[in-house]
Amino acid sequence: MNREQRRQFVLDHRTAIFGYARAKDGPAMSIVYYTANADEILVSTMSDRAKAKAVARNPKVSLCVLDEQWPPSYLQVYCDAEIVTDFDLVVDTMMGIAGVMAGQPMSDDVRPMVEEGARQEKRVAVRLRPYATFYTPPRHVHQESDINENLTHETSASIPW
């Protein structure tokens, strides 16, 4: 994938595995919906959740953006993260993610309910600024005959965003 294809992959999909360093034990992962533009990715979470606390400790996170079709493919995105408490942006992020989940934008009619949910759940937005990606094209076996001399794998490396 070239740079434009990697960015388009992020824009074209809606789910990812959010990876972050835990205070104790090993790394943690959580499936999230997200919204994105060319420069940033936004995730919604509650301020008391582990994702928010982890970003406050260490802003280096990763997203494994998932293609929801079978056979699966993915793109790993390394990001610098920050917690955003601006209420309008938090609600905008929640509205955007609800639209991503529903497959269509949310009307302004539901915004008051989303605002109330943001207040009750003490929501924040997590702004992710990608700086690198990691992509290895998957090699799939659909049938026994796919296992042959053409089924090769390769290594990959981080590529600037």
C-alpha positions in Angstrom: 0.0 0.0 0.0 1.3 3.4 -0.8 0.7 6.5 1.5 -2.6 7.5 -0.1 -3.9 3.9 0.0 -3.0 3.6 3.7 -4.8 6.8 4.5 -7.8 5.8 2.4 -8.0 2.4 4.2 -8.4 4.3 7.5 -11.0 6.6 6.0 -13.0 3.7 4.4 -13.3 1.6 7.6 -14.9 2.1 11.0 -13.5 -0.3 13.5 -10.1 -0.8 15.1 -8.4 -2.4 18.0 -7.1 0.3 20.2 -3.8 -0.7 21.8 -2.2 1.0 24.8 0.3 0.4 27.6 -1.3 -0.6 30.9 0.1 0.7 34.2 0.7 -2.9 35.2 0.8 -6.2 33.3 1.0 -6.3 29.5 -0.4 -4.1 26.8 -4.2 -3.8 26.6 -6.5 -3.8 23.6 -10.1 -2.6 23.1 -12.3 -2.7 20.0 -13.5 0.8 19.1 -15.4 2.7 16.4 -13.8 5.8 15.2 -14.1 8.8 12.9 -11.2 10.1 10.8 -10.0 12.8 8.4 -6.7 13.0 6.6 -4.8 14.2 9.7 -6.4 12.7 12.7 -8.6 9.9 14.1 -11.1 10.5 16.9 -12.4 7.9 19.4 -14.9 8.5 22.2 -14.5 7.0 25.7 -15.4 7.8 29.3 -12.9 9.8 31.3 -12.8 7.0 33.9 -12.0 4.2 31.4 -8.6 2.7 31.1 -8.0 4.1 27.6 -8.3 7.7 28.9 -6.1 7.0 31.9 -3.5 5.2 29.7 -3.3 8.2 27.3 -2.8 10.5 30.2 0.2 8.4 31.3 1.7 7.7 27.9 0.4 9.2 24.7 1.9 6.6 22.4 -0.9 4.2 21.2 -1.7 2.1 18.2 -4.8 1.3 16.2 -5.2 -1.9 14.2 -7.7 -0.7 11.7 -9.9 -3.7 10.6 -11.4 -4.5 7.3 -14.7 -6.1 8.3 -14.9 -8.3 5.2 -13.6 -11.9 5.1 -10.8 -12.7 4.6 -9.6 -10.0 7.0 -7.0 -7.5 6.3 -5.8 -4.7 8.5 -3.5 -1.7 8.8 -1.6 -0.9 12.0 -1.4 2.8 12.7 0.9 4.3 15.4 -0.4 7.5 16.9 0.3 10.3 19.4 -2.9 10.6 21.5 -4.4 13.3 23.6 -7.5 13.6 25.7 -9.9 16.3 24.6 -12.5 17.6 27.0 -14.0 20.3 24.8 -17.7 19.4 25.1 -18.7 20.4 21.6 -15.9 18.3 20.1 -16.8 15.4 22.4 -20.4 15.5 21.3 -19.4 16.0 17.6 -17.2 12.9 18.0 -20.0 10.9 19.5 -22.4 12.0 16.8 -19.9 11.1 14.1 -19.3 7.7 15.6 -23.0 7.0 15.9 -23.3 7.8 12.2 -20.4 5.5 11.4 -22.1 2.7 13.4 -25.5 3.3 11.7 -24.0 3.8 8.2 -25.6 7.2 7.9 -25.1 10.6 9.6 -27.2 11.3 12.6 -29.7 14.1 12.4 -29.6 17.1 14.8 -32.7 15.7 16.4 -30.7 13.2 18.4 -28.0 15.7 19.5 -29.7 16.6 22.8 -29.8 12.9 23.8 -26.2 12.5 22.8 -25.2 15.6 24.8 -27.0 14.2 27.9 -25.3 10.8 27.4 -21.9 12.6 27.2 -22.6 14.4 30.5 -23.9 11.4 32.3 -21.0 9.1 31.2 -18.3 11.9 31.6 -17.2 11.4 28.0 -14.0 12.6 26.4 -12.6 12.4 22.9 -9.3 10.8 22.2 -7.5 12.6 19.4 -5.1 10.4 17.6 -2.4 11.9 15.3 -0.9 9.1 13.2 2.9 9.2 12.6 3.6 5.7 11.2 1.9 2.7 9.8 2.7 -1.0 9.5 1.2 -3.1 6.8 1.9 -6.6 5.7 -0.5 -7.9 3.0 -2.2 -11.1 4.3 -1.7 -14.3 2.3 -4.9 -16.3 2.5 -5.6 -20.0 2.0 -9.0 -20.6 0.6 -8.5 -24.1 -0.5 -5.8 -26.8 -0.4 -4.4 -25.9 -3.8 -3.5 -22.4 -2.5 -0.7 -24.0 -0.6 2.0 -24.0 -3.3 5.3 -22.2 -4.2 3.4 -19.0 -4.8 2.2 -18.7 -1.2 4.9 -16.6 0.2 5.1 -14.2 3.1 7.2 -11.2 3.6 8.3 -9.0 6.4 7.4 -5.4 6.8 8.4 -2.3 8.6 7.0 0.9 9.9 6.3 3.5 7.2 5.8 7.2 7.9 2.1 8.2 7.9 
